[in-house]
Amino acid sequence: MKTWRAIALTALLLWSVGGWASEDIPADFQAAIDAAGVPAYPGAKFCTGNPAMGMRLATSDSVETVRQWYRDQLPEWSTYEEYGGWILYAGTADAGMAEIFGSFQVSINEHPELPQWHDLPSDMTTEIVIALPVAED
């Protein structure tokens, strides 16, 4: 039950429309993804998040360009593609949802509302969500 609670809280936080104005990644967020071994996409703008759980970034580069960059950076990670979503995660290729959502993950999708939600240039519609799941007690 704790895993699903952590997933729900992470999703609520990262997909909420509220947040800070776009800027470079704050130091505490950068330290969190560095510790997890998850790189930030070059030039991506920080939108919102929580350094203990993850963050939302935005870029004007195409979804496929960003996905390929992450595949190149994290070649040992697996990809989950269903229901219109795309998740690169630190787990086995045949993982179930519990393993996928319990792993470090990067999700990249087109999100036309990002510019208005986060005061971004109108072409910054590629969303990068980096999730850093909380370990169970």
C-alpha positions in Angstrom: 0.0 0.0 0.0 2.9 2.4 0.7 4.2 2.0 -2.8 0.8 3.0 -4.4 0.6 6.0 -1.9 4.1 7.1 -3.0 3.1 6.7 -6.7 -0.1 8.7 -6.2 1.7 11.5 -4.4 4.5 11.6 -7.0 2.0 11.8 -9.8 -0.1 14.5 -8.1 3.0 16.6 -7.5 4.6 16.2 -10.9 1.5 16.5 -13.0 0.0 19.4 -11.1 -0.4 22.6 -13.0 1.0 24.8 -10.2 4.6 25.3 -9.8 7.5 27.7 -10.1 8.3 29.7 -13.1 10.7 28.1 -15.5 14.4 28.4 -14.6 17.6 26.4 -14.4 17.4 23.3 -12.3 17.7 24.3 -8.6 20.8 22.9 -6.8 18.8 20.6 -4.5 17.0 19.0 -7.5 20.2 18.7 -9.4 21.8 16.9 -6.4 18.9 14.5 -6.2 19.0 13.4 -9.8 22.8 13.3 -9.7 22.6 10.9 -6.7 20.1 8.8 -8.6 22.3 8.7 -11.7 19.6 10.3 -13.9 20.9 13.1 -16.2 19.0 16.3 -16.9 18.4 16.9 -20.6 20.7 19.7 -21.8 19.0 23.1 -21.9 15.8 21.8 -20.3 14.0 24.3 -18.1 12.8 23.4 -14.6 9.0 23.7 -14.1 8.0 22.1 -10.8 8.7 19.2 -8.5 10.0 18.0 -5.2 13.7 17.1 -4.8 12.8 14.0 -2.8 10.3 12.7 -5.5 11.2 14.2 -8.9 10.6 17.0 -11.2 9.1 18.2 -14.4 11.3 19.8 -17.1 10.4 21.3 -20.5 12.3 21.7 -23.8 11.6 22.9 -27.3 13.4 19.8 -28.8 11.2 17.1 -30.3 9.9 14.3 -28.2 11.8 11.7 -30.3 15.0 13.7 -30.0 14.7 13.8 -26.2 13.7 10.1 -26.0 16.7 9.1 -28.1 19.0 11.2 -25.9 17.8 9.5 -22.8 18.1 6.0 -24.4 21.7 6.8 -25.3 22.4 8.1 -21.7 20.7 5.2 -20.0 21.2 2.2 -22.3 20.7 -0.4 -19.5 17.2 1.0 -18.7 14.0 -0.5 -20.1 11.2 1.2 -22.0 7.5 0.9 -21.3 5.2 2.1 -24.1 1.5 1.5 -23.6 -1.7 3.6 -23.5 0.0 6.5 -25.3 2.7 6.9 -22.7 6.5 6.4 -22.8 8.5 5.6 -19.7 12.2 4.7 -19.5 12.9 3.0 -16.2 15.6 1.3 -14.2 14.2 -2.2 -14.3 13.8 -5.4 -16.2 12.2 -5.3 -19.7 9.3 -7.6 -18.5 8.6 -5.7 -15.3 5.1 -5.3 -13.9 3.6 -1.9 -13.0 4.8 -2.2 -9.4 8.4 -2.5 -10.4 8.1 0.2 -13.1 6.6 2.7 -10.7 8.9 1.7 -7.9 12.0 2.4 -10.1 13.7 5.6 -11.1 12.0 6.7 -14.4 12.0 9.3 -17.1 8.8 10.0 -19.0 8.9 12.1 -22.2 5.7 13.3 -23.9 4.2 16.1 -25.9 2.4 18.5 -23.6 0.9 21.6 -25.3 -0.2 23.2 -22.1 3.3 23.5 -20.6 4.0 27.0 -21.9 0.9 28.5 -20.4 1.2 26.5 -17.1 4.8 27.4 -16.5 5.4 30.7 -18.3 7.5 29.1 -21.0 8.2 30.1 -24.6 5.3 28.7 -26.8 7.6 26.1 -28.4 8.6 24.4 -25.2 6.0 21.6 -25.3 8.1 18.5 -24.8 7.6 17.4 -21.2 10.3 15.5 -19.3 9.2 14.0 -16.0 11.9 12.5 -13.8 10.5 10.4 -11.0 12.6 9.4 -8.0 10.3 7.0 -6.0 10.5 7.1 -2.3 11.7 3.8 -0.8 9.3 2.0 1.4 9.8 2.0 5.2 
